[in-house]
Amino acid sequence: MYSDKVMDHFTNPRNVGVIENADGIGEEGNPICGDMMTFYIKVEDGRLTQVKYKTFGCGAAIAVSSMISEMALGKTLSEALAISNKSVAEELDGLPPRKLHCSNLGADALHLAIQDYLSRHPQEAASLKMPERSREDVYEERFGRFGHGPAPTEKAD
Amino acid sequence: MKGIYLDHNATTPVDPLVLEAMLPFLQESFGNASSIHAFGREAAKGLTTARETVAGILGCTAKEVLFTSGATESDNLALRGVVSANRKKGNHIVISSIEHPAVLNTAQALEKEGVQVTYLPVDSDGLVDPAQVKAAIRPETILVSVMYANNETGVIEPIAAIGRIVREAGVLFHTDAVQAAGKLPLNVDELQCDLMSLSGHKIYGPKGVGVLYVRKGVKLAPMITGGHHEFNKRAGTENVPSIAGFAKALELAEQRRKEDARRIGEMRDALEKRLLELLPQIFITAQGAPRLPNTSHLLLHFIEGEGFLMRLALNHGIAVSTGSACTSGTLGTSHVLDAMGLPKQLANSGVRISLGRGNTMEEMELAATAIAQEARRLRDMSPLYDNYHNGRMAEEDRRQYDVWASK
């Protein structure tokens, strides 16, 4: 059910930890839903020089956090903001449909950490070039993949 | 498969003696038990013997034993069959809120069809209070269904006490005894039940076969219609190989019950004791109630059950399961833990360990060490664990972890 890449990142998660005196912290999800992620970032000259995280969640949630930390490291802020749930899932060679919400959480937590940084650096925020989203992304967000509406949630066994 | 199998409440391997009892009916004695020629008679003989064996263990007559395709069918037949045949008497049934989905979802489906259903609450150990059963019974109540032992926590319900109350009120009493078989006595008179569901594959028998005990005089409408099989209560050519296997499995389960319970109970207790030594901040669910000797349900605080389960399987070859619904992708927790009043943020940390005949004391030490090791690793990367310690967690949330903790 999980791809080899998911299993690899789940078994050996990269960049786990916290950053003392982080420049930005983003927390998303909650323990009631079963998934929670906290991202910590360090920013120098508009680039993410450190990305760390802590994750409470299933195998997919852990793999997503690990993959996002790798993807975001060294990126400019606008490049990191362009990391989407879709691109994370793609980098992981796909996620089972019922686990796609984990990739949303991960991308959101990273973006929240960046927003946290930007809220304390308004000048940088003003000059930041926000990533352009493709028409396909906007369509998919509104109407689901192939226009069939959002993926159905599955019932517990 | 190499590894340590600690998921016997999910399913068990077929005992070699059970397989031996099945093989003749797959090969030379393959006849249809309804045929009147010698081939058929031989199969019918196997069927009769199996039915008598089961009846002997349940303390009933052979005619009160129906073979089904498994406990899910048995539960369905009990609820739907009783509701359908007793419409004149009433339209209300009572079930506990911690039933297996085979009962719970069937009751919910009946509710959509207009049947009134009362869901009995449980206490923080998961126990049903017989007094509340009594209070829930109305003049139009036709059936009460409470499971003998819970599949997630192993808690044992006071079935005889509940059965007495229900039957004194002139209401039928069904119990899903799937997890109790082989661990607790199954005499239907002592348990005061009118209907009882059993499963083959939980007692070292084959999958796809079960029993519904139906007390003489109970009105039950068939769900599967066709030929005159199973006393007109369940049509379909009898699955004689599996039925023979079921009977052998139940016979062995009964013979070995006390010895198994003692030996497996010792291992379970040793495992829990060791885990409490190795790992702080865990909670053993339903510890205050009588539990099945083979089942241990734990909350490993700050850790999500599925991630833990996967690591334990990958890194140590240890198979356990989780009551956490994250495995299924719904943002919900176990209905059993919910009913027990467990805070939702703790319920996602549930892990079920269920032992069986094949386990050894050495495996318990290995399992305890591996569980503690993986739990520590996952706590190291848990934001909840950080928040608990660094004061970022709300005081009321923090307190829950202290309240629900085994010492």
Interface residues (C-beta under 8 A of the other chain):
Chain A: M7 F10 T11 P13 V16 V18 E27 N30 P31 I32 C33 G34 D35 M36 M37 T38 K54 T55 F56 G57 C58 G59 A61 I62 P96 R98 K99 H101 T153 E154 K155 A156 D157
Chain B: P101 F302 I303 E304 E306 G307 M310 R311 L314 N315 S324 A325 C326 T327 S328 G329 T330 L331 G332 T333 K344 Q345 L346 N348 D380 M381 S382 P383 L384 Y385 D386
